[in-house]
Amino acid sequence: MRILITDEMSLSNVFTSFDRSFLYSFSFVPTIITARQLAAVTPSHHILAIQEGNRTIDFDANYDIVHINFKTALAPRAYEIADIFRKKGKRVVMSGYHPSALPDEAKQHADSVIVGDAVTLWPVVVKNLEAGNLQSFYTSADTCDSLLLPSTHTIRLNSVQLTNSIEATRGCPYKCDFCQDANIRDGSVFRTRPIANVIEEIASLQQKIFFFTDFSLTIDLAYTKELFQHMKGLKKKFICGGNVDVLAEDEELLRVSHEAGCIEWISGFETFSQESLKGAHKKTNIVEDYGRAVKKIHKYKMAVFGTFVLGFDEDAPDIFKIIQTHIGKLGIDAVNFAILTPYPGTPLFNRLEKEGRILTKDWSKYNRKNVVFQPKNMTKKELEEGFRNITHYFSSVPYIGYRTLRSLSLGSYPFIATFAGNLSQYMKT
């Protein structure tokens, strides 16, 4: 069979050709690795193509099967693409966060829907396609078994990759109310990959710098520290994510991560309101830890990329000034803002829908830049304008330049990570 696997950026029409090339070159789109993983588990006797986001989709190509993996904001475009292929007689399989949250909706545009872990189930789907008994739905086992993922280094894309991506663990047990990742099938089941497999894949990378796409490498500290110990001789540089409470306390983790080649930690600070964190069941964040975490990460010569969410029920119009002031004091090196978004399948969506506060189900607006619900302690317009103003403030050229130049004190690689991170945020504003 001739099989096409799409990555998420191939569905997006938001970015310019230059933006797409830049984001691809620096692997800023985690779903690139999902497409590669799906390709890696596809039986080798099939003719396989990966649709890259910086290339135009060829609807007239001779594909038998099209696999579309996507998140909520890209659902309308994914459905449009699927409908075109199906009208041309192609069979379509859908997977990803949105199809897993709303499989019945996705099925209206697909021959089959994978609910949960697509990488595990895709070989089963392909086998059934070969046998002519494709099922309408495939649901992952939700198991705690060891995470077995294919090495993706043999899957070559046409675009130039200056960095690469690796996944060592999957799942997050904390299940914050607003997190779609952890609230779909398999999302809260934390699994680790055999360390030897991870080391082998990292060693095979041609690139010097790579990203860990894991939700957090601070969930199983024993595993992470052992992994980092084994990475010391690889002479690679990497960026990874972690929870701020651990980063504020565990200096052994910071030391061994630096020795292993870590140049930047990404952490979801979310907000400076402890009440907001409590309301969202974000149990890993204590606001008092923030400053200590940043200082300790900097102590070990690594940069800090902080993410923040605006629009919690506890947020009033003064939240933007509060966040702006506190971020200035923290001294983080790159920052990203998002509007609280009630993704389907999350407790947040269920609660707001029950309260009659969901304003639209136009999924294209669920991109963390639009207000799709009625805020509690401010107007929709106040949240939109506050988000826009604070994003433009921290993405302004003078502020980006200041943060980037300041990161030179951390070393050349943290400087590169800071520069690339700030530039990507500037491009997205």
N, C-alpha and C positions, 0 to 999 in steps of 0.2 A: 504493500500500500504506500501511497504518497501522502505523507503527513506534514502538516504545517502547525507549528507551535508558536503562538504569539507571546511576546512579553508585554508588560503593561504600557510602556511608553509608546508602543506601536499603535495603541488605541487612542492616544492623546493628541488633540489638535491645539493644545495651549501653547507649546513651545515653538520657537523659530528653529530653522535648520541649524543655526549656530548653537542655540541653546541645547538642542538634542545632542549634537556632536560633543559639546563640552560635558554634559551630564553623563553621556556614555563613556567618554574617555576616562572620567574619574569615578565611574561605577556608582554614581549617586542614586541610582534607581535599583533598589534591592530586588525587584522582580526579575531583573536580568538573570539572577542566579536561579530563580524558580524555573525559568524557561530552560536554562542549561540543565538543571536537575531532571526535568521532565524528558529532555532530549537524551540524557545519559542513561535513563532506565528504559528507553524505547528499544525494543529488539533490533539488532543491527541489520537484519535483512530488509528492513523497511527503508524507503527513501525519505529522508528527513530534512526539513528546512525550519530555521528559526526566523520569524519575522522581527527584524530589528526596528526600533522606533525611529531611527533616522533614515528609513527607507519607506517608499510608498508601497502600500499593500496592492498586490496584483490579484484582482478578483478573477481573472481569466486563467490563472495558472492551473496546471493539471493536478490538483490535490484531491485525494479521496476523503481525508479526514482533516478537520481544523479544530485544534484545541485552543480555547481562549480562556486565559486566567486573568482575573481582574478584581479590583476593589470597587467599593460602592460608587465613588464619584465618576467612574468610567463605565458604569452599567449601561446608560443609554447608548453610548458609542459602541460598546461591545454587542449589544442587542442589534444595533443597526448593521454592524459588520456580519454578525451571525445570520441575520435574515437574508442579506445579499448572497452569502455563500450557499445557504440552504435553497434559495430560489434557483441557484445554478446546479443543484443536485448534489452538493457536498454535504457530508454528515458533520455535525458540529457537537463537540463536547465542551462543557463549561466547568470551570473550577475556580477557586479563590475565595476570598472572604465574603464577597457579596452573594455568590451562588450558594455558599455554605449557610449563610444567614437566611436567605430567601430562595430555597431550591425550587419551590413551585413556580415562582415568578420566572426564574431563569429557564425552567423547562419549557416555557412558552416559546423560547427562541432557540432551543437546543434539542438534539436527539437524546442527549444524556447529560446528567449533572453529577459531578463528584462533590460530595459533602464531607469536608474535613481534609485530611492529608492526601493531596492529589498525587504526590510523588510515590507514595506507597501503593495507591490504587491504580495508577495509570497503566502499569503492565497488565493488570487484570482486565482493564477496559480494552486494551489493544488485543489481548488474547480473545476476548469475546467478540470483538469486531471481526477478527479473522474467522471465527467459527460461525458468524452470522447470527449471534444471539445477544446483541447489545441490550443491556438493561437501561431503564429510564433513569434510575438513581443508583449511585454507589456511595455507601457510607462507611467512613473509616472506623476502625475498631475501638478508638479511644483507649488505647493500651499504654501501659507504662514501660513496655519493653524497651530495650536499648535502641537508640536511634540509628538506623542503618541508612546512610545516604550515599549515593554514588559520587565518585570523584568527577568533577566537572572540567578538569583542566584539558581534557581531550576534545571538548566541544569548542570549536573555534567560531568566533563571530567575525563578520567582515569589517567592523569598526575597529579603530585603534584603541587599545585598552592600556591606559597609563597606570591604572590600579586594577585590583581584582577583588573578588568577594569569596568568603568562606563561611560556612555554617557549622558550628560545633555542637550547639544545643538547640532545642526547640521547645517552645511553650513557656507560659508564665503562670504560676499558681496564684498570683495575687488578685487577678480578676477585678481590676479597677472598673467602676461603673461605666466609664466612658470608652473603655478599650474594646474595640471589636476583635482585635487579634486574640485576646485571651478568652473571649466569651462565645466563640463559635466552637463547633465540634473539634475536639483535640486541642483547642487553644490553650487550655489551662493544664494540660498534661505535660509536665516537664520531663524531657528525655535528653540523655547525653549520648553523644557519638563516641565510639571507641577512640581513645586518644591516639593510638597508633595510626588510625585511618586519617585523622585530622592532620597529624604531623606529615604524613606521606603526601597529602594533597597540598599543604602549604609549601613543602619542599619542591613540589613540581611546578609551582607558579613561576612564570617568567618575570612577573613584575616585582619590584622591590617593595611596594606599598600595597596593602590590602585591607579590606574591611571585614570585621566579623558582623554578620547580619543578624546575629542572635538578639532576642528581646533584651536579655541582660546576662552578663557573665559574672554577676554577683549573687546568683541564686544558689548555686552549689559551689561553695568556695573551695572545698577540697579538690573537686574536679578541676576548677579553673586554675588553681595554683599548680597542680600537677601538670596541666597542659602548658602553662607558661614556663615551667621548669624545663620541659622537653623542647620548648621553642628557642631556648637561648642560643643554641648553636646554628640556627638557621639563617641568622643575619638578615631578617626581614623587619620591616616596620609596619605597624598596624594601628587601626582605629577600632574601638569597641565601645559598647554601652554597658552601663552599670547603674545600680540604685544608689542614691546619694547617701543613705544612712550607712551603708557599708563603706563607701568611699571616704566618708568622714572619720571612720574608726579603724579600719584595717590597714595599717601601714605596711604590713608584710605583703598584702596583695598589691599595693601600689609599688613597692620596691621590686617585687618579682615581675610585675607587668612591665615596668620600665626596663628591667634587665632583658626581658623577652623581646623588647622592641616596640612597646606601646608608645605612641606619640600623641594620642588624644583620647580622652574619655567623653562619651556622649551620655548625658543624664537628663531625665525628665524632672526638672525642678517643679514645673507646672504652675506654682503660684507661691506667694508669700503669706497667704492666709491659711493658718492651720485649720480653721473651721471649714474652709473649702476642701482641703485635703481629706478631712474627716468625712465630709458629706459624700465625697467621691470614692470612699473606701481605699484611698491611696495610703496604705499603712506604712509604706517604706520611707515616707518623707517626714522629717521633722525640720521645720523651718530653721530652728537654731543650729542645725547641722550644716547648713548651706555654706556659710563662710569658711568653716573649718575644713569642709571637703575640698573647696577650691584651693585653699592655701596648701593643703597636703598634696594635692595632685600637682600643683605648681612646684612644690618642694622637690618632687621627683622628676621635674623637667618634662611634664606632659601638659598639653593644652586641655581646656575644658569647653565643650560645646553644650550649652544649656537650652532646653526647650521649655516653653511656657504656654499655658492654656488660659484663654480669656472667656469669661461668660458663665462661670459657676453661679449657682443660685445665691451664694453669699456675696458675690461681687456687686458693688455699687459703682456709680460713675467715677469715684475717686481711685478705683483700682489701677487705672492706667498710670496715674502719677506715682502711686505707691510702688508699682513694679518698676517704673522707670528709675526711680530714686534708688531702690534696693539693688537693681542690676548694676548700676553705676558703682555701688560700693563693693559688690562681689568681685569684680575684676575678671569675669569670665571672658573667654577669647572669641567666641562666636555664639550667636543667639538666634533662635527661631521662635516665632509666635504662631499660634493657631487658635482659631475660634472653637470653643467647645462644640463638638458635633455629635449628635445622638445617632450613631450608626445603628442600622437594623441588627437585631440580635443581641443588643446590649441592654443591661438593666436601665441605663439612662434613657434609651429610646422607649422602652416599655413604660417607664414612669411618666415621661413627658407626654406620650400618646394617651395614657390614661387620664392625665390632667388636662388634655385638650390643648397642649402647648406646641405641638408639632405644626409648623406653618406651611410646610410643603413636603411633598415626596418626589420632587424633581431631583433624582439622585445626582444629577450633574452638579448640583449646588452643594453637595455634601463633600466639599473639598477643603474644609477647614478654613476657608476664606470668606464664606457666606454665613449669615445668621439664618438658620432654618427652623428655629424654635423661638418661642416668646420668652425672653429673659425675665427673671423674677424681680430684680431690684434696679433695673434700668430699662430704657426703651430699646427696641431693636435698632433704631437709628444711632443711639448713643453707643451701643456695642460695636456697630459697624464702623462708625467714625473713630472711636477709641482704638480699635484694632488697626485701622488704616494709619492713624497718626503715629502710634507707637512703632509699627512696623517700618514706616518710612524714616522715623527718627533713628532707629538702630541700624537701618540699612543704608543710611546716607553715606556718601563717599567719605566725608571727613571722619565719621565715627568708625566706619570699617577700616579706614587707613590707620586710625589711632590704635584700634585693637590689634590689627595685624602687625604693625611695627612693634608694638609692645611685646608681642609673642616672640620676637627675635631673642629675647633673653632666655627663652626655653630651649633654643637650639634650632638648627636648620630644618629638621623634619617637622617639629611642632609648628614652626613658622609656615611651612608649606601646607600643612593640614589646616591651619587657621586661615590662610589666604584662600585656599580652595573652598572652605566652608563658608566664609563670608561672601565670596564671590557668587557662590551658588544661591545664597539667600538674596543677594542683590538682584540676581537674574530672575528670581521668582516673584519679586515685588511688582 
